[in-house]
Amino acid sequence: MKKVKIILDRTTCINCGSCIPEAEEFFMEDDNKQVHLVKKTTHTEDQEILEIEVDDKTCKALLSAKDICPVAAIQILEIN
């Protein structure tokens, strides 16, 4: 298991939803078609942040969601 920090930059996100199928356990679209983290440990107007322990398969899905984002609005950071 790895502890990771998922950061969704709300100022950069264009709400295309490409991250959702890659990691739908973590990303969702609200009624206004805005993309959000499903759960958040921290939330500001500019960022949504979740710190969580994940297995290798889930970590790969999160990295795929990060990589597919056309505007690089997602960061996945490993926490020691």
C-alpha angles and dihedrals in degrees: 000000000000128000111227138179115221114201122190111192105213093191092058100036113104093193094239091144096222090133094058100075090044094055109003090162087070108026129056141167119234127215090274092055091252117144116231141167109263091226126020133192092189130023131182131161089265104036144031116202133189125183112197144149113247137179122238094265092053092044089055090051091051092049089050090053089050093048095048094052105109094210101038093243093148127075124186112195125183112228119210 
